[in-house]
Amino acid sequence: MSIAVVVKKDNKIVIGADTLQCFDSNMTGVDNLNESKLRRIGNAMVAGAGWGLYDNILDDYLKGKKPVRLSTKQNIFLFFKRLWPVLHEKYSFVKNQCDDADSPFGELDSSFLMATKKRIFFVSSNMCVTEFQKFYAIGAGRDYAIGAMHVLYDQKKSAEEIARLAIEAAISNNVYCGGNIEIKKP
């Protein structure tokens, strides 16, 4: 479980996340495990929420490949479109699952935030790519973080301050968010 946020304000973009790692109903302290949920993929900083195994899969999938460009909705969609068949061919433990029996689409069971130097994107679990103009959040503390960003955005605060306070709101109110706060620029 996680909280990850992205904020764009005054032509500056930051992406941030907590560092808590949950293993079923267990967790460990930051003095024992402090893993980043932020990673560079090509020209973008990416944060995921959902199955932590995607970190391993993405590292393996991207190893030895040319750097990818994740700067448009189309480029991001094509990245996940190319990843989808590989998930099922190379990583046989990945299921084509969807919680909605009526849905015609498979599901990643994870979602992703992407920040480039100029744009912010959300990739839903069904691989729909959406661009946001100001901010967005994913993970267990998403509702708290989005509420905080909504209230803070028009105040005299920087993108980094807004992101940090939004993550703090999620950590304070959701048991699946915690650890340290990490904020990076794309």
N, CA and C atoms as an extended XYZ file, in Angstrom:
558
Properties=species:S:1:pos:R:3:atomname:S:1:resname:S:1:resid:I:1 pbc="F F F"
N         0.852       -1.166        0.000 N   MET     1
C         0.000        0.000        0.000 CA  MET     1
C         0.897        1.228        0.000 C   MET     1
N         0.373        2.322       -0.491 N   SER     2
C         1.224        3.476       -0.737 CA  SER     2
C         0.443        4.769       -0.741 C   SER     2
N         1.207        5.837       -0.802 N   ILE     3
C         0.699        7.125       -1.238 CA  ILE     3
C         1.772        7.699       -2.159 C   ILE     3
N         1.341        8.130       -3.322 N   ALA     4
C         2.219        8.811       -4.270 CA  ALA     4
C         1.449        9.999       -4.819 C   ALA     4
N         2.138       11.126       -4.927 N   VAL     5
C         1.502       12.349       -5.415 CA  VAL     5
C         2.381       12.999       -6.477 C   VAL     5
N         1.746       13.790       -7.309 N   VAL     6
C         2.474       14.619       -8.264 CA  VAL     6
C         1.799       15.987       -8.264 C   VAL     6
N         2.624       17.036       -8.283 N   VAL     7
C         2.116       18.408       -8.243 CA  VAL     7
C         2.858       19.233       -9.281 C   VAL     7
N         2.077       20.016      -10.027 N   LYS     8
C         2.635       20.969      -10.990 CA  LYS     8
C         2.142       22.358      -10.603 C   LYS     8
N         3.088       23.253      -10.314 N   LYS     9
C         2.723       24.616       -9.936 CA  LYS     9
C         3.865       25.552      -10.315 C   LYS     9
N         3.520       26.692      -10.863 N   ASP    10
C         4.513       27.690      -11.275 CA  ASP    10
C         5.574       27.077      -12.190 C   ASP    10
N         5.126       26.258      -13.130 N   ASN    11
C         6.002       25.592      -14.111 CA  ASN    11
C         7.034       24.663      -13.477 C   ASN    11
N         6.776       24.218      -12.260 N   LYS    12
C         7.639       23.235      -11.599 CA  LYS    12
C         6.803       22.014      -11.279 C   LYS    12
N         7.399       20.844      -11.450 N   ILE    13
C         6.716       19.584      -11.169 CA  ILE    13
C         7.557       18.786      -10.189 C   ILE    13
N         6.875       18.216       -9.197 N   VAL    14
C         7.518       17.279       -8.273 CA  VAL    14
C         6.640       16.041       -8.157 C   VAL    14
N         7.277       14.948       -7.854 N   ILE    15
C         6.580       13.690       -7.602 CA  ILE    15
C         7.104       13.165       -6.277 C   ILE    15
N         6.220       12.627       -5.464 N   GLY    16
C         6.640       12.167       -4.153 CA  GLY    16
C         5.873       10.945       -3.707 C   GLY    16
N         6.424       10.273       -2.724 N   ALA    17
C         5.794        9.052       -2.203 CA  ALA    17
C         6.289        8.780       -0.789 C   ALA    17
N         5.554        7.916       -0.110 N   ASP    18
C         6.021        7.409        1.173 CA  ASP    18
C         6.971        6.251        0.898 C   ASP    18
N         7.533        5.679        1.957 N   THR    19
C         8.446        4.545        1.771 CA  THR    19
C         7.981        3.281        2.479 C   THR    19
N         6.781        3.308        3.061 N   LEU    20
C         6.285        2.137        3.784 CA  LEU    20
C         6.090        0.961        2.834 C   LEU    20
N         6.537       -0.205        3.250 N   GLN    21
C         6.321       -1.439        2.506 CA  GLN    21
C         5.474       -2.371        3.360 C   GLN    21
N         4.368       -2.832        2.811 N   CYS    22
C         3.497       -3.772        3.519 CA  CYS    22
C         3.610       -5.147        2.883 C   CYS    22
N         3.640       -6.149        3.701 N   PHE    23
C         3.680       -7.538        3.250 CA  PHE    23
C         2.470       -8.225        3.860 C   PHE    23
N         1.415       -8.363        3.070 N   ASP    24
C         0.122       -8.825        3.570 CA  ASP    24
C        -0.307       -7.886        4.691 C   ASP    24
N        -0.470       -8.369        5.904 N   SER    25
C        -0.874       -7.490        7.003 CA  SER    25
C         0.325       -7.066        7.849 C   SER    25
N         1.535       -7.286        7.347 N   ASN    26
C         2.743       -6.940        8.091 CA  ASN    26
C         3.486       -5.788        7.422 C   ASN    26
N         4.266       -5.093        8.223 N   MET    27
C         5.133       -4.037        7.716 CA  MET    27
C         6.414       -4.047        8.527 C   MET    27
N         7.388       -3.301        8.075 N   THR    28
C         8.635       -3.198        8.813 CA  THR    28
C         9.015       -1.730        8.944 C   THR    28
N         9.797       -1.411        9.952 N   GLY    29
C        10.185       -0.030       10.202 CA  GLY    29
C        11.178        0.488        9.183 C   GLY    29
N        11.271        1.817        9.074 N   VAL    30
C        12.173        2.427        8.104 CA  VAL    30
C        13.641        2.197        8.454 C   VAL    30
N        13.918        1.843        9.703 N   ASP    31
C        15.298        1.541       10.063 CA  ASP    31
C        15.736        0.178        9.539 C   ASP    31
N        14.775       -0.638        9.114 N   ASN    32
C        15.073       -1.968        8.598 CA  ASN    32
C        14.880       -2.060        7.086 C   ASN    32
N        14.002       -1.234        6.531 N   LEU    33
C        13.725       -1.267        5.092 CA  LEU    33
C        13.258        0.111        4.665 C   LEU    33
N        13.968        0.703        3.734 N   ASN    34
C        13.618        2.038        3.250 CA  ASN    34
C        13.782        2.052        1.743 C   ASN    34
N        12.796        1.506        1.036 N   GLU    35
C        12.859        1.416       -0.419 CA  GLU    35
C        12.120        2.571       -1.063 C   GLU    35
N        12.680        3.071       -2.129 N   SER    36
C        12.037        4.143       -2.870 CA  SER    36
C        10.916        3.583       -3.745 C   SER    36
N         9.827        4.325       -3.818 N   LYS    37
C         8.737        3.983       -4.727 CA  LYS    37
C         8.816        4.830       -5.990 C   LYS    37
N         9.858        5.654       -6.088 N   LEU    38
C        10.066        6.516       -7.241 CA  LEU    38
C        11.199        5.957       -8.081 C   LEU    38
N        10.998        5.931       -9.386 N   ARG    39
C        12.023        5.397      -10.289 CA  ARG    39
C        12.027        6.190      -11.578 C   ARG    39
N        13.172        6.284      -12.171 N   ARG    40
C        13.280        6.927      -13.474 CA  ARG    40
C        13.077        5.873      -14.550 C   ARG    40
N        12.170        6.189      -15.452 N   ILE    41
C        11.990        5.374      -16.659 CA  ILE    41
C        12.075        6.343      -17.829 C   ILE    41
N        13.159        6.269      -18.564 N   GLY    42
C        13.376        7.198      -19.663 CA  GLY    42
C        13.415        8.623      -19.151 C   GLY    42
N        12.583        9.472      -19.731 N   ASN    43
C        12.558       10.883      -19.357 CA  ASN    43
C        11.580       11.187      -18.221 C   ASN    43
N        10.970       10.192      -17.635 N   ALA    44
C         9.939       10.405      -16.620 CA  ALA    44
C        10.335        9.816      -15.270 C   ALA    44
N         9.807       10.439      -14.224 N   MET    45
C         9.861        9.846      -12.886 CA  MET    45
C         8.517        9.162      -12.699 C   MET    45
N         8.554        7.938      -12.181 N   VAL    46
C         7.356        7.115      -12.089 CA  VAL    46
C         7.196        6.609      -10.657 C   VAL    46
N         5.953        6.622      -10.193 N   ALA    47
C         5.600        6.033       -8.902 CA  ALA    47
C         4.457        5.065       -9.153 C   ALA    47
N         4.517        3.922       -8.501 N   GLY    48
C         3.451        2.934       -8.647 CA  GLY    48
C         2.761        2.672       -7.323 C   GLY    48
N         1.509        2.276       -7.418 N   ALA    49
C         0.754        1.860       -6.234 CA  ALA    49
C         0.045        0.569       -6.592 C   ALA    49
N         0.157       -0.394       -5.741 N   GLY    50
C        -0.410       -1.709       -6.009 CA  GLY    50
C         0.646       -2.749       -5.694 C   GLY    50
N         0.759       -3.711       -6.545 N   TRP    51
C         1.703       -4.802       -6.328 CA  TRP    51
C         3.140       -4.332       -6.469 C   TRP    51
N         3.931       -4.500       -5.410 N   GLY    52
C         5.337       -4.126       -5.432 CA  GLY    52
C         6.150       -4.919       -6.439 C   GLY    52
N         5.641       -6.067       -6.837 N   LEU    53
C         6.341       -6.899       -7.822 CA  LEU    53
C         6.563       -6.153       -9.133 C   LEU    53
N         5.749       -5.144       -9.420 N   TYR    54
C         5.951       -4.380      -10.647 CA  TYR    54
C         7.307       -3.694      -10.680 C   TYR    54
N         7.865       -3.341       -9.530 N   ASP    55
C         9.216       -2.769       -9.512 CA  ASP    55
C        10.210       -3.766      -10.103 C   ASP    55
N        10.121       -5.014       -9.672 N   ASN    56
C        11.015       -6.051      -10.198 CA  ASN    56
C        10.761       -6.311      -11.680 C   ASN    56
N         9.498       -6.385      -12.052 N   ILE    57
C         9.148       -6.647      -13.453 CA  ILE    57
C         9.647       -5.520      -14.346 C   ILE    57
N         9.400       -4.276      -13.954 N   LEU    58
C         9.853       -3.148      -14.776 CA  LEU    58
C        11.368       -3.107      -14.884 C   LEU    58
N        12.078       -3.356      -13.782 N   ASP    59
C        13.545       -3.409      -13.847 CA  ASP    59
C        13.994       -4.462      -14.842 C   ASP    59
N        13.396       -5.643      -14.768 N   ASP    60
C        13.775       -6.735      -15.669 CA  ASP    60
C        13.392       -6.424      -17.113 C   ASP    60
N        12.193       -5.931      -17.328 N   TYR    61
C        11.687       -5.622      -18.667 CA  TYR    61
C        12.537       -4.554      -19.357 C   TYR    61
N        12.972       -3.546      -18.615 N   LEU    62
C        13.709       -2.431      -19.209 CA  LEU    62
C        15.205       -2.688      -19.343 C   LEU    62
N        15.706       -3.737      -18.670 N   LYS    63
C        17.138       -4.034      -18.714 CA  LYS    63
C        17.589       -4.265      -20.155 C   LYS    63
N        18.576       -3.491      -20.581 N   GLY    64
C        19.147       -3.662      -21.910 CA  GLY    64
C        18.349       -3.008      -23.037 C   GLY    64
N        17.226       -2.383      -22.733 N   LYS    65
C        16.431       -1.701      -23.759 CA  LYS    65
C        16.893       -0.248      -23.903 C   LYS    65
N        16.625        0.319      -25.074 N   LYS    66
C        16.886        1.740      -25.277 CA  LYS    66
C        15.990        2.536      -24.338 C   LYS    66
N        16.458        3.711      -23.888 N   PRO    67
C        15.599        4.540      -23.026 CA  PRO    67
C        14.280        4.877      -23.736 C   PRO    67
N        13.203        4.809      -22.991 N   VAL    68
C        11.888        5.086      -23.555 CA  VAL    68
C        11.533        6.554      -23.323 C   VAL    68
N        10.663        7.083      -24.172 N   ARG    69
C        10.162        8.449      -24.025 CA  ARG    69
C         8.725        8.367      -23.545 C   ARG    69
N         8.495        8.850      -22.358 N   LEU    70
C         7.160        8.824      -21.767 CA  LEU    70
C         6.662       10.257      -21.600 C   LEU    70
N         6.594       10.993      -22.701 N   SER    71
C         6.272       12.411      -22.626 CA  SER    71
C         4.889       12.768      -23.160 C   SER    71
N         4.184       11.812      -23.741 N   THR    72
C         2.832       12.068      -24.240 CA  THR    72
C         1.922       10.919      -23.826 C   THR    72
N         0.610       11.175      -23.872 N   LYS    73
C        -0.350       10.115      -23.563 CA  LYS    73
C        -0.132        8.922      -24.492 C   LYS    73
N         0.102        9.192      -25.765 N   GLN    74
C         0.283        8.123      -26.745 CA  GLN    74
C         1.533        7.300      -26.443 C   GLN    74
N         2.654        7.958      -26.133 N   ASN    75
C         3.888        7.226      -25.824 CA  ASN    75
C         3.720        6.345      -24.585 C   ASN    75
N         3.040        6.877      -23.585 N   ILE    76
C         2.824        6.116      -22.358 CA  ILE    76
C         1.911        4.931      -22.619 C   ILE    76
N         0.835        5.157      -23.365 N   PHE    77
C        -0.067        4.054      -23.705 CA  PHE    77
C         0.674        2.968      -24.489 C   PHE    77
N         1.481        3.360      -25.456 N   LEU    78
C         2.241        2.375      -26.243 CA  LEU    78
C         3.223        1.596      -25.379 C   LEU    78
N         3.836        2.263      -24.394 N   PHE    79
C         4.736        1.567      -23.477 CA  PHE    79
C         3.997        0.437      -22.765 C   PHE    79
N         2.819        0.731      -22.209 N   PHE    80
C         2.055       -0.289      -21.493 CA  PHE    80
C         1.447       -1.316      -22.448 C   PHE    80
N         1.107       -0.900      -23.646 N   LYS    81
C         0.597       -1.845      -24.658 CA  LYS    81
C         1.673       -2.874      -25.017 C   LYS    81
N         2.921       -2.424      -25.110 N   ARG    82
C         4.027       -3.351      -25.392 CA  ARG    82
C         4.352       -4.222      -24.176 C   ARG    82
N         4.186       -3.651      -22.987 N   LEU    83
C         4.458       -4.400      -21.761 CA  LEU    83
C         3.422       -5.493      -21.528 C   LEU    83
N         2.154       -5.230      -21.852 N   TRP    84
C         1.053       -6.157      -21.546 CA  TRP    84
C         1.296       -7.585      -22.038 C   TRP    84
N         1.608       -7.816      -23.327 N   PRO    85
C         1.821       -9.212      -23.738 CA  PRO    85
C         3.061       -9.833      -23.102 C   PRO    85
N         4.067       -9.010      -22.849 N   VAL    86
C         5.284       -9.513      -22.213 CA  VAL    86
C         4.979       -9.967      -20.787 C   VAL    86
N         4.104       -9.248      -20.102 N   LEU    87
C         3.715       -9.648      -18.747 CA  LEU    87
C         3.197      -11.081      -18.723 C   LEU    87
N         2.457      -11.449      -19.740 N   HIS    88
C         1.822      -12.767      -19.762 CA  HIS    88
C         2.693      -13.842      -20.406 C   HIS    88
N         3.614      -13.430      -21.276 N   GLU    89
C         4.499      -14.405      -21.919 CA  GLU    89
C         5.739      -14.692      -21.077 C   GLU    89
N         6.388      -13.633      -20.601 N   LYS    90
C         7.658      -13.782      -19.891 CA  LYS    90
C         7.484      -13.992      -18.390 C   LYS    90
N         6.425      -13.417      -17.839 N   TYR    91
C         6.179      -13.499      -16.400 CA  TYR    91
C         4.906      -14.304      -16.203 C   TYR    91
N         5.040      -15.594      -16.248 N   SER    92
C         3.874      -16.491      -16.265 CA  SER    92
C         3.027      -16.404      -14.996 C   SER    92
N         3.554      -15.794      -13.952 N   PHE    93
C         2.800      -15.670      -12.707 CA  PHE    93
C         1.820      -14.496      -12.738 C   PHE    93
N         1.828      -13.692      -13.804 N   VAL    94
C         0.895      -12.571      -13.933 CA  VAL    94
C        -0.401      -13.082      -14.535 C   VAL    94
N        -1.520      -12.792      -13.860 N   LYS    95
C        -2.830      -13.215      -14.347 CA  LYS    95
C        -3.499      -12.067      -15.094 C   LYS    95
N        -4.388      -12.406      -16.000 N   ASN    96
C        -5.194      -11.421      -16.704 CA  ASN    96
C        -6.469      -11.232      -15.894 C   ASN    96
N        -6.395      -10.422      -14.853 N   GLN    97
C        -7.508      -10.341      -13.922 CA  GLN    97
C        -8.210       -8.999      -13.995 C   GLN    97
N        -9.434       -9.012      -13.585 N   CYS    98
C       -10.228       -7.809      -13.473 CA  CYS    98
C       -11.313       -8.067      -12.442 C   CYS    98
N       -11.507       -7.127      -11.536 N   ASP    99
C       -12.516       -7.302      -10.494 CA  ASP    99
C       -13.937       -7.280      -11.048 C   ASP    99
N       -14.127       -6.658      -12.187 N   ASP   100
C       -15.449       -6.510      -12.781 CA  ASP   100
C       -15.656       -7.574      -13.853 C   ASP   100
N       -16.532       -8.532      -13.591 N   ALA   101
C       -16.770       -9.623      -14.538 CA  ALA   101
C       -17.335       -9.122      -15.862 C   ALA   101
N       -17.958       -7.956      -15.866 N   ASP   102
C       -18.524       -7.408      -17.092 CA  ASP   102
C       -17.528       -6.592      -17.903 C   ASP   102
N       -16.343       -6.369      -17.363 N   SER   103
C       -15.357       -5.558      -18.066 CA  SER   103
C       -14.721       -6.355      -19.199 C   SER   103
N       -14.578       -5.726      -20.372 N   PRO   104
C       -13.908       -6.421      -21.475 CA  PRO   104
C       -12.387       -6.320      -21.391 C   PRO   104
N       -11.870       -5.628      -20.365 N   PHE   105
C       -10.439       -5.347      -20.303 CA  PHE   105
C        -9.740       -6.126      -19.200 C   PHE   105
N        -8.492       -6.454      -19.457 N   GLY   106
C        -7.634       -7.012      -18.428 CA  GLY   106
C        -7.233       -5.895      -17.484 C   GLY   106
N        -6.483       -6.239      -16.471 N   GLU   107
C        -6.130       -5.232      -15.475 CA  GLU   107
C        -4.735       -5.487      -14.929 C   GLU   107
N        -4.006       -4.408      -14.704 N   LEU   108
C        -2.675       -4.500      -14.117 CA  LEU   108
C        -2.720       -4.713      -12.612 C   LEU   108
N        -3.816       -4.352      -11.963 N   ASP   109
C        -3.934       -4.366      -10.507 CA  ASP   109
C        -2.908       -3.460       -9.841 C   ASP   109
N        -2.439       -2.491      -10.568 N   SER   110
C        -1.578       -1.431      -10.055 CA  SER   110
C        -1.858       -0.193      -10.890 C   SER   110
N        -1.547        0.957      -10.318 N   SER   111
C        -1.669        2.196      -11.079 CA  SER   111
C        -0.361        2.956      -10.952 C   SER   111
N        -0.172        3.925      -11.844 N   PHE   112
C         1.108        4.616      -11.913 CA  PHE   112
C         0.906        6.115      -12.106 C   PHE   112
N         1.778        6.903      -11.488 N   LEU   113
C         1.880        8.328      -11.751 CA  LEU   113
C         3.179        8.553      -12.497 C   LEU   113
N         3.137        9.440      -13.484 N   MET   114
C         4.342        9.766      -14.240 CA  MET   114
C         4.487       11.274      -14.310 C   MET   114
N         5.695       11.742      -14.074 N   ALA   115
C         5.992       13.165      -14.150 CA  ALA   115
C         7.163       13.372      -15.085 C   ALA   115
N         6.964       14.254      -16.069 N   THR   116
C         8.068       14.700      -16.914 CA  THR   116
C         8.378       16.137      -16.491 C   THR   116
N         9.286       16.782      -17.169 N   LYS   117
C         9.627       18.159      -16.800 CA  LYS   117
C         8.459       19.112      -16.998 C   LYS   117
N         7.500       18.755      -17.867 N   LYS   118
C         6.409       19.673      -18.172 CA  LYS   118
C         5.009       19.108      -17.967 C   LYS   118
N         4.868       17.784      -17.801 N   ARG   119
C         3.535       17.191      -17.793 CA  ARG   119
C         3.402       16.120      -16.718 C   ARG   119
N         2.136       15.896      -16.285 N   ILE   120
C         1.862       14.846      -15.305 CA  ILE   120
C         0.778       13.917      -15.852 C   ILE   120
N         0.971       12.619      -15.627 N   PHE   121
C         0.069       11.608      -16.161 CA  PHE   121
C        -0.275       10.581      -15.085 C   PHE   121
N        -1.465       10.020      -15.234 N   PHE   122
C        -1.939        8.911      -14.408 CA  PHE   122
C        -2.245        7.750      -15.339 C   PHE   122
N        -1.754        6.568      -14.986 N   VAL   123
C        -2.073        5.347      -15.718 CA  VAL   123
C        -2.888        4.471      -14.780 C   VAL   123
N        -4.161        4.268      -15.126 N   SER   124
C        -5.045        3.470      -14.276 CA  SER   124
C        -4.719        1.994      -14.429 C   SER   124
N        -5.308        1.181      -13.590 N   SER   125
C        -5.031       -0.251      -13.628 CA  SER   125
C        -5.476       -0.891      -14.943 C   SER   125
N        -6.416       -0.264      -15.674 N   ASN   126
C        -6.810       -0.819      -16.977 CA  ASN   126
C        -6.029       -0.166      -18.117 C   ASN   126
N        -4.966        0.555      -17.782 N   MET   127
C        -4.015        1.167      -18.702 CA  MET   127
C        -4.536        2.412      -19.409 C   MET   127
N        -5.612        2.987      -18.925 N   CYS   128
C        -6.092        4.257      -19.453 CA  CYS   128
C        -5.129        5.345      -18.983 C   CYS   128
N        -4.670        6.175      -19.903 N   VAL   129
C        -3.718        7.237      -19.589 CA  VAL   129
C        -4.463        8.572      -19.556 C   VAL   129
N        -4.301        9.301      -18.452 N   THR   130
C        -4.959       10.591      -18.273 CA  THR   130
C        -3.914       11.627      -17.908 C   THR   130
N        -4.024       12.815      -18.506 N   GLU   131
C        -3.115       13.906      -18.160 CA  GLU   131
C        -3.826       14.861      -17.212 C   GLU   131
N        -3.133       15.264      -16.154 N   PHE   132
C        -3.653       16.232      -15.199 CA  PHE   132
C        -2.847       17.518      -15.297 C   PHE   132
N        -3.490       18.620      -15.001 N   GLN   133
C        -2.857       19.932      -15.138 CA  GLN   133
C        -2.234       20.448      -13.844 C   GLN   133
N        -2.763       20.024      -12.677 N   LYS   134
C        -2.287       20.575      -11.407 CA  LYS   134
C        -1.705       19.519      -10.480 C   LYS   134
N        -2.453       18.453      -10.212 N   PHE   135
C        -2.008       17.459       -9.236 CA  PHE   135
C        -2.835       16.187       -9.376 C   PHE   135
N        -2.308       15.117       -8.787 N   TYR   136
C        -3.066       13.882       -8.662 CA  TYR   136
C        -2.355       12.996       -7.640 C   TYR   136
N        -3.035       11.940       -7.191 N   ALA   137
C        -2.456       11.013       -6.216 CA  ALA   137
C        -2.981        9.612       -6.482 C   ALA   137
N        -2.201        8.626       -6.085 N   ILE   138
C        -2.603        7.222       -6.164 CA  ILE   138
C        -2.244        6.544       -4.853 C   ILE   138
N        -2.837        5.383       -4.624 N   GLY   139
C        -2.505        4.587       -3.460 CA  GLY   139
C        -3.583        4.636       -2.397 C   GLY   139
N        -3.308        3.966       -1.309 N   ALA   140
C        -4.279        3.817       -0.225 CA  ALA   140
C        -4.673        5.153        0.393 C   ALA   140
N        -3.773        6.111        0.431 N   GLY   141
C        -4.060        7.415        1.023 CA  GLY   141
C        -4.473        8.469        0.012 C   GLY   141
N        -4.834        8.022       -1.173 N   ARG   142
C        -5.166        8.909       -2.289 CA  ARG   142
C        -6.199        9.976       -1.932 C   ARG   142
N        -7.304        9.586       -1.326 N   ASP   143
C        -8.381       10.541       -1.040 CA  ASP   143
C        -7.906       11.648       -0.104 C   ASP   143
N        -7.123       11.305        0.914 N   TYR   144
C        -6.605       12.314        1.837 CA  TYR   144
C        -5.647       13.259        1.110 C   TYR   144
N        -4.774       12.703        0.292 N   ALA   145
C        -3.789       13.522       -0.416 CA  ALA   145
C        -4.454       14.451       -1.428 C   ALA   145
N        -5.423       13.938       -2.175 N   ILE   146
C        -6.114       14.791       -3.151 CA  ILE   146
C        -6.867       15.911       -2.433 C   ILE   146
N        -7.515       15.593       -1.327 N   GLY   147
C        -8.201       16.629       -0.547 CA  GLY   147
C        -7.236       17.697       -0.065 C   GLY   147
N        -6.099       17.270        0.444 N   ALA   148
C        -5.097       18.222        0.925 CA  ALA   148
C        -4.578       19.092       -0.226 C   ALA   148
N        -4.286       18.482       -1.376 N   MET   149
C        -3.769       19.252       -2.507 CA  MET   149
C        -4.818       20.245       -3.012 C   MET   149
N        -6.080       19.828       -3.000 N   HIS   150
C        -7.160       20.720       -3.424 CA  HIS   150
C        -7.206       21.977       -2.538 C   HIS   150
N        -7.073       21.797       -1.245 N   VAL   151
C        -7.119       22.927       -0.307 CA  VAL   151
C        -5.850       23.774       -0.396 C   VAL   151
N        -4.702       23.150       -0.564 N   LEU   152
C        -3.425       23.855       -0.518 CA  LEU   152
C        -3.021       24.527       -1.823 C   LEU   152
N        -3.560       24.060       -2.938 N   TYR   153
C        -3.025       24.456       -4.244 CA  TYR   153
C        -3.027       25.964       -4.468 C   TYR   153
N        -4.065       26.658       -4.100 N   ASP   154
C        -4.144       28.102       -4.351 CA  ASP   154
C        -3.494       28.946       -3.262 C   ASP   154
N        -2.913       28.301       -2.263 N   GLN   155
C        -2.185       29.023       -1.233 CA  GLN   155
C        -0.766       29.316       -1.725 C   GLN   155
N        -0.076       30.173       -1.013 N   LYS   156
C         1.294       30.533       -1.403 CA  LYS   156
C         2.264       29.466       -0.944 C   LYS   156
N         2.163       28.324       -1.599 N   LYS   157
C         3.032       27.190       -1.293 CA  LYS   157
C         3.613       26.673       -2.601 C   LYS   157
N         4.835       26.154       -2.513 N   SER   158
C         5.487       25.594       -3.703 CA  SER   158
C         4.931       24.204       -4.000 C   SER   158
N         5.236       23.729       -5.178 N   ALA   159
C         4.827       22.372       -5.556 CA  ALA   159
C         5.369       21.358       -4.550 C   ALA   159
N         6.614       21.546       -4.122 N   GLU   160
C         7.218       20.611       -3.164 CA  GLU   160
C         6.517       20.661       -1.810 C   GLU   160
N         6.187       21.858       -1.335 N   GLU   161
C         5.484       21.977       -0.055 CA  GLU   161
C         4.113       21.312       -0.109 C   GLU   161
N         3.399       21.523       -1.211 N   ILE   162
C         2.074       20.925       -1.371 CA  ILE   162
C         2.185       19.404       -1.379 C   ILE   162
N         3.152       18.881       -2.130 N   ALA   163
C         3.339       17.422       -2.200 CA  ALA   163
C         3.655       16.852       -0.825 C   ALA   163
N         4.564       17.483       -0.118 N   ARG   164
C         4.963       16.991        1.216 CA  ARG   164
C         3.775       16.994        2.178 C   ARG   164
N         3.010       18.075        2.189 N   LEU   165
C         1.858       18.161        3.088 CA  LEU   165
C         0.771       17.154        2.703 C   LEU   165
N         0.596       16.916        1.426 N   ALA   166
C        -0.397       15.925        0.979 CA  ALA   166
C         0.010       14.514        1.413 C   ALA   166
N         1.285       14.200        1.296 N   ILE   167
C         1.766       12.891        1.739 CA  ILE   167
C         1.631       12.777        3.259 C   ILE   167
N         1.946       13.845        3.970 N   GLU   168
C         1.779       13.838        5.430 CA  GLU   168
C         0.320       13.604        5.818 C   GLU   168
N        -0.622       14.211        5.079 N   ALA   169
C        -2.050       14.003        5.365 CA  ALA   169
C        -2.426       12.535        5.180 C   ALA   169
N        -1.920       11.917        4.133 N   ALA   170
C        -2.210       10.493        3.894 CA  ALA   170
C        -1.596        9.624        4.988 C   ALA   170
N        -0.351        9.911        5.349 N   ILE   171
C         0.318        9.135        6.394 CA  ILE   171
C        -0.408        9.275        7.730 C   ILE   171
N        -0.899       10.465        8.022 N   SER   172
C        -1.593       10.705        9.293 CA  SER   172
C        -2.950       10.021        9.381 C   SER   172
N        -3.556        9.714        8.226 N   ASN   173
C        -4.939        9.248        8.235 CA  ASN   173
C        -5.166        7.851        7.649 C   ASN   173
N        -4.147        7.233        7.091 N   ASN   174
C        -4.324        5.910        6.504 CA  ASN   174
C        -3.249        4.971        7.029 C   ASN   174
N        -3.639        3.858        7.607 N   VAL   175
C        -2.678        2.930        8.223 CA  VAL   175
C        -1.741        2.284        7.202 C   VAL   175
N        -2.068        2.334        5.935 N   TYR   176
C        -1.234        1.722        4.908 CA  TYR   176
C        -0.249        2.704        4.278 C   TYR   176
N        -0.135        3.884        4.850 N   CYS   177
C         0.823        4.883        4.389 CA  CYS   177
C         1.763        5.182        5.542 C   CYS   177
N         3.038        5.364        5.239 N   GLY   178
C         3.971        5.661        6.317 CA  GLY   178
C         5.407        5.678        5.856 C   GLY   178
N         6.284        5.618        6.812 N   GLY   179
C         7.710        5.655        6.515 CA  GLY   179
C         8.167        7.079        6.259 C   GLY   179
N         9.222        7.207        5.500 N   ASN   180
C         9.766        8.512        5.154 CA  ASN   180
C         9.034        9.090        3.950 C   ASN   180
N         9.217       10.365        3.734 N   ILE   181
C         8.666       11.044        2.563 CA  ILE   181
C         9.817       11.331        1.607 C   ILE   181
N         9.615       10.950        0.363 N   GLU   182
C        10.625       11.170       -0.671 CA  GLU   182
C         9.991       12.003       -1.782 C   GLU   182
N        10.653       13.085       -2.156 N   ILE   183
C        10.153       13.958       -3.223 CA  ILE   183
C        11.289       14.211       -4.210 C   ILE   183
N        10.948       14.081       -5.497 N   LYS   184
C        11.955       14.277       -6.550 CA  LYS   184
C        11.379       15.129       -7.654 C   LYS   184
N        12.279       15.720       -8.413 N   LYS   185
C        11.910       16.447       -9.639 CA  LYS   185
C        12.206       15.525      -10.816 C   LYS   185
N        11.367       15.592      -11.846 N   PRO   186
C        11.622       14.729      -13.025 CA  PRO   186
C        12.888       15.119      -13.764 C   PRO   186
